[in-house]
Amino acid sequence: MAENSSDNIKEFWAEIPRSDEDYLGSIRDWKNVHIATDDETIWLKGFTDEQASASELHQLPNFLLYELRDGLLFKKEALVPSKKMRTALLWVPIDKALRLTFPASNQNYFGISEKVSVRLKESDEEHSVIALISKIEDIKVSIAALPKFRLEKIEWTVIGDKVLFLGTPLLSLPGKTYWTKDGHLVPSGLNFEFKNLSTFLQQKYNKESDGWLLWDENGNYLAIKKEDFRPLSVSSFRLTEKSREWN
C-alpha cells in the first residue's frame, strides 16, 4: 500500500504570553498563520517549514515553538511531549486579528479646550528622508536583486498591499518618501500647518514613545509600533510574498 504523503507534513504550533502580544506585529503579514487566545496565552498555528525556521519568529520574546504529533505538542527534536494540544480555541487569521486601520476622522481632541483639525501643507523647507512606502507588486523583483549590504540598515513592515521601509540610506525603489519630526513620519514636501502641533499629537497618540505616527496628505494618521518592524532581508521579504499567496 502506498504511503500517505500527508503523514509526512509537519504541523507547527507556538505560544507566546499575551503580555508580549505587541511583538507579533513583526509577523502580522504571514497570512497563513492563525492565532487564538486562552487565558494568558496566545496560540499560533499554520506555519510553513520555512517560517518555522525564520529568525523573525525565534527573535520574539518568550516564544515557544512546537510540532504537533497525534494531538501532543513536542518541542523541536524532543522525544517527550511538553503538553497536550489545546482544544475549543477560536482561530483567526493573524492579519485580521492584528489589522492596522486608519481612523475614520481627522478630528483629534487634545484636551486643550477645543478640537483641532490636523492639516498638512506644502513646505519649502528641505528635510532628509528616512522612510519609504512602496507597493509590494512594484518592488518584489527589485528587492531580490539588491545586494545584502544595501538592506542591512533598513527595517520594514507591511501595511496592506504596501511596504514601509525605515532607515538610511533609503533604497532606490518607486514609492512615496517621508521625513521625521518628533516621532512623526510626514510626507516629503509637507509639514504640519501649525508646526508646534506635533508635540501635542505625540502626547495624545504616542504617550509611550514606542512607535511612529505615519501621516497621509489628508491629515489622517496610522500608529505603528516599533515592534512591528523587522530587519530587511531578501529571505524575509520572500516569506511575506509567499504568505500573501494564501489569500
N, C-alpha and C positions, 0 to 999 in steps of 0.2 A: 504494500500500500504506500502511495506517495506521501511524503511528509508534508504536513500543513505548514506553509511558509509563514502564516500569521503567528505561529507559535514562537518564531524567532524574533518577532518585533518587540523591542523593549518599550515599556511604558514607564515614564518618569513622573514622579510626584515630588513636590517640595513644600516646605513650610517656612514661614517667617513670622516673627511676632507682630501683632497688629501695631505695636508702638513704632515699628520700623516701616510702616506702610508707605511713607513718602519716598523711600528709596526705590520702590517698584516703578517709579516714573521712567527709570532708565531702560526698562524693557516693555514699556507700555505699547510699543508698536509691534510686538510679537503677537499678531492677531490670532494665531493658532492656540495660544496659551489661554486657559480658563482659570479663574480664581473663585474661591469661596471662603467664607469666614465661619469660624467655630470658636466661640468664647474669645480667648485672647490670641488666637492663631489665625493666620491667613494661609490657606492651602492653594497650591498651584498644580496644574497638570497639563499634559498635552505637549511637552517639549519634544522637539526632534533630537536625534543623536547629536547633531552639530550644536544646537542650542544648549543641550545639557553639559557640553564641554566648554562653552564660551566663557571668556573672562568676565563679561558683563554680569553673568549670573553668580559666579563664585566670589565676586567682589562685594556682593550685598551683605550687610551685617547680619549676623545671627541666622544665616541661611543654611538650611539642611536639605540636601537632595537625596531622594530615594528612588529605588527601582521597585516597581510593583510586580510581585510574583504570587500567584494563587491567593490573592486577597491580603497579602502581607507586604509590608514596606521594609526593604533592605537598604542600608547604606551601601555606597559604592564598594563593590568587591567583598561585601560581608557575607558570611555563610549563615549567620543567625539573624532573624528579622528583628527590627527595632520596635515595631508596633503593628497593629492591625490597620488595614485601610479604613478610613472614616467613611461612614455612610450617611445618607439623608442630608447631603450638602446641596446647597443651591448654587450651581455653577454659572458663571457669567464670563463672557469673553473679556480679557483684560483691557482691551482698548475701549470697550463700552463702560466697564466699571471705573476706569480712571480717565474718562473722557475730559478733554480740555475744551472749554467753550468761552466765547466772548460774551460779555454782559449785553443784555438787550438794550440798555440805555447808556448814554454817555453823561448822564446827570449824576454827579457824585457829591455826597454830603460830607463835609469835613468837620462838622461840629464847631463851626465858627459863625453861627447865627444865620447862615444863608446857604443856598445851593449854588454851586459853581459849575458852569458849563465848560468842560475842558476842550479847548480848541488848540490846534496846531496851525502855525502859519509859516510861510516861506521865510527863510533866514539867509542873509548874505554872509553870515559867519561861516568860516571853514572849520570842520571838525574831522578828526581822524576816525575812520570807520572801524568798527570792532565786530560787527555781526552781519550775516548774510542769510536771506531766505530764498530758497530755490525750490522749484517743483522737482519732485523725485524723477519723473519721467524725462525731464530735460537734462539731468546730470548723471544718470546711472552709468552711462558709457564712459563719461569723462572721469568720474571718480575712480573707476577700475584702472585707468591709465596713469593716474598720478603717482609719483614716487613716494615712498614711505616718509621721507624727511619732510615733505610738504604737508603731511597730515598730522605730524607729531604734536604740534602746538594747538591743534584745533579740537574743540569739543562740539558735540552736536546732539540734537533731539528732534523728534518728529512731531509735526503739527498737521494733522490731517494728511493731505497728499503733498505736503511740503516738508522741507528740512530747514532747521535753523542751525547755522554754523556760528560758533563763537570763538574768537581768538584771532591773533595776528601773527604773521601777515595773512590776510584773508585769501582764500582760494580764488583763482581766476575762473569763476563759473557764472553763468547767467543768473540773474535774480535781483533782489532789492536789498540795498545795504542800509545799515543803521549805525548811529553813533551813540555813545553812552553819556548820561548825565544823571548823577545822584541815584544810580541803580536803575534808571530807565533806559530802554532801547528805543531810540527815536529815529524815524525815517530820515535818511540823508536829505539835506536841504530844507528841513523843517525844524521848528523849535516851538516850545510852549508859548502861547500868546502872552501869558504872564509868567515870566521866567522864574520868579520866586515861588511859583505854584508847585514845582517839582518836589520840594521838601515836604509839603503838606500831603501830597499824593503818596509819598513813601510812608509817612507816619500812619496814614489811613489803611493802605492796602499792602504794605510790606513791613509791618512793625518789627518783625524778627530779622529783617535784612537777610533773609535766607533764599532770596530769588531775584528775578528780574521782572519788571513790568514792561511788556512789549506793546508798543502803541502803533495804531494804524493812522492813516491820514484823517480819519473822521473823528478822532478823539476817543476811540474805544481801546481798551487795553486787555491784555491777556497776561495773567500772573503765571510765571514759570519758575518752579523751584530749581535750585542749583543741583539737587539730586537727580533731576530729570536728564541732565546732561551726562554724556559718556565720552571717553576719548575716541576720536575718529580713526578708523582703520578700514581698509578695503573689506576685511572679513566681517566687521560689524555692520557695515553698510549692506553687504551681500545677505547677511542673515535677515535684516529688515526687509530687503527686497523680496526674499523668498517667502517670508511670513505674510506679505501682502497678497500673495497668490492664494492664500487660504480663504480670502473673502471674495 
